[in-house]
Amino acid sequence: MIAWRKSSHSEGQDQGGTCVELADLGRSVGVRDSKDAGAGHLVLSRAGLRELSEAVRRVKA
C-alpha cells in the first residue's frame, strides 16, 4: 500500500483549496490530487519533481 502525505503548501481541503499529496515510491515520487485520489496519480523521478516544483514557483512569482 502506498503511504500518501499532504504537501505542507496545500490549502485547507475543507475550504475547497488545492490539495496535493506525495508518496515516496523509492526512486520516484507519486503526486496526486487528494480531492480526486481515485483518478490516479503521476509518477515522477525525484529530479522531475524538483523541476516541476521550480517551474510552479516561477509561474506563481
Buried (B, 14 or more C-beta within 10 A) or exposed (E): EEEBEEBEEBEEEEEEEEBBBBBEBEEBBBBBBBEEEEEEBEEBEEEBBEEBEEEEEEEEE
